[in-house]
């Protein structure tokens, strides 16, 4: 599906108004669901209910990402966290497969730290691994969903994801955002692309050269 005819520039005020309006309405409508998920996380995983982690946002400025916890804090004999696959619980897999773990990010949107649509916020240690072109993904606010999320999500390799992020940067429009949100809702229902095949979560990004080497292997 292509949206080359929908690439009219979107004014930041329009995008921000849309983000806040939709996020506030969604939080009100989903409040019973949010409370139910919070109670389940508290019961099965304990405190804290929310996962908080610093992520680089617009212009690579740091903000605290909010999600429902999906993993335990189990550690090995050296007090190091166990691999994600060993800490991801049955409840966590369900929350991820339904994207319910992402709902607290609506608060990030209301705060102005995120948008409904944009490149996903990644880990801060990736900043010095990007090429200058990949670094452009920080020219916009990170999003709850995005162009990469509706074109394979975590089934994509890193270079594919970054290429899709950059395509979005160059083709932003209000109608494109609406199309992405509509497709996101469809994919949430079908639970496609939740994790990279063979991995519990998306593998670490080690740098453009390393990723290219993997693809050529």
N, C-alpha and C positions, 0 to 999 in steps of 0.2 A: 504494500500500500504506500503510495507516494503522496506528498502534500506540497508539491512544488508550486501549486497555484494558490497556496494559503500562506504565503510567506510575508504578508504585510507586517511591518514593524509594529510591535506592541508597546505602548507607552508604559513605563514602570508604574505609574499611578494606577492605571487600569489593572495591571497584574496584581499589584498589592491590594487593591480594593477587592478584587475577586478572591484572592487568597484568604484574606481576613473574613470576608462574608461567608464563604463556603466552610472554612474551618470552624467558625463560631457556631454555625447552624449544625455542622456535623457533630461537634462536641455535645451540643444540647441533645440532639436526637440519639446519639450513641452513649449517653451517660450511663444508662442501666447496663449496657454491655461492658463499658469500661470498668464499672464497679464490679461486675461479675468476674471479669478477667483478673482484676486486681486481687480479688478474694481467692481465686484459684491459685495465682502465683504465690500469694502469702501462705496459703495452706500447704502447697506442695514444695515450694522452694524456700520459703521463709523470707526474712528481710535481707536486703531491701526489695521492694516490689518492682521498682524502676531501675533499669540499667542506665547509667550515666557515663558518658565518655566524651572527652574533648575531640572535636573534629574541626578541620579547617573549612570555613564557609566562603562567603563572598570576599574576594581579594585575599584569600587564605587566612582571614581572621578567625581565630579560634572561638568556638561556641560549644556548649554542652548539649550533646544529642540525648534525647529521651526516648527510651523504648521499654516495653515490658521485658523483664528478665526471662530468658529461655534456658539458661545454663546454671549449673551449680558452680561453687567456687572450690571444687575438689582439687587437692594438690598432691604432688608426689612426695617422696621422702626428703627431697631437697627443697620443699616448700614452693616448688614451681607449679603453676597451673597445669593440669592435665590437658591433653589435646581436646579441641572442641568436640570431636566425635564422642569422647568419653564423658564430657560434661553436659552435653545436650540431652535433655530429658524428653520423655514421651509427651508431656505437656508442651515443652518447648518446641518440639517438632510440629505439633498441632498448631501452635500459635504462629510459627513461621509459615507453615503451609497455607494458612488462611490469612496471613499478613496482619493478624490481630496484634502482633507484637509491635507493629509500626504506628498504631493509633496515637500514642502519646506525642508523636512528632507533630501532631496538629498544634500542640502548645508551642513548639518551636516555630511553626508558621506564624501563629498569632504574635509571637514575640518579635517577628521580623528576621529571624535567623535562617529560616528556610522558606521555600516556596512549595506549593503543591506539585509543581512540575519543574524539573531541573536535573542536572547530574547528581547522582547519589553522593552523599558526603562520605569520604573515605578516611583512612587513618592518617594522622599527622606525619608519621614516619615515611609516608609515600612522597611527600612534597619534594624531597631532594632526589627522587628517583624518576620524576617526570621529565620528558623532553619539554623544551619551550612550548611546543604546540600543545602537548597534553596539559600543560599548566594553564592553558586558556580556559579550562573547565571551571576555574575559579573566577571567571569574569561575570558569572551570574550566581545567584543564590542556589545552594543545593536543593534538591527536591525530594519529596516523598516518593514520587514516581518520575519516570523520564523516558526519553526516546529509547535508551538502551534497555530499560525494564520491559518495554512492550515488544522488543525484538530479540528476546532470548534470555534476558535477565542473567542469572548466574550460570546458564549453560554456555554463555559466550566466554571467549578468552579475553584477557585484559585489553589487548590491542583493539579487538573488535568493539569492546565497550567504549573505549576512549574515542574511537572514530565516530561512533554514534552520538556520543556526548557533544563532540565538536560539530557534527551535522546540526544538532539541535541549536547550538549557539548561533549558527549562521542562518537559521531558518525559523527563528522564533515568531510566533503569532498567537493571538488569542484563540483562533480556531484550531491551531495545532495543539495548544494546551488542552482544549476541550476534547479533541480526538484522542489524545494520550490518556486522559482521565477515563474516557469511555472504554478504551481498550484495556486499561488497567483493571477496571471493574470486571470485565469479562475474564481476564486472566486470573484474577483472584478466585473467581468461581471455579475455574478449571484447575487451579493450583499448578500452573506450568512454570518450569524454570526456577524452582525454589532454591536448589543447590546445584553446584557444579557436579556433574556425573562423577561418582567415586569419592566425593568429599561431603562432609557434613555441612560445611560452610564454604564460602568462596576462598580459594587458596590465596596466600599472600602475594601481593604484587612486588616483584623483586627488581623491577626496572625494565625499561623498554628493550634493552639489548638482550637481557635474559629471556624475556618473553618471546622475542623474535627467534632466539636460539631454540626454544622449545618447539616453536612452530616449524622450524626447519629440520628438526631432528627426525 
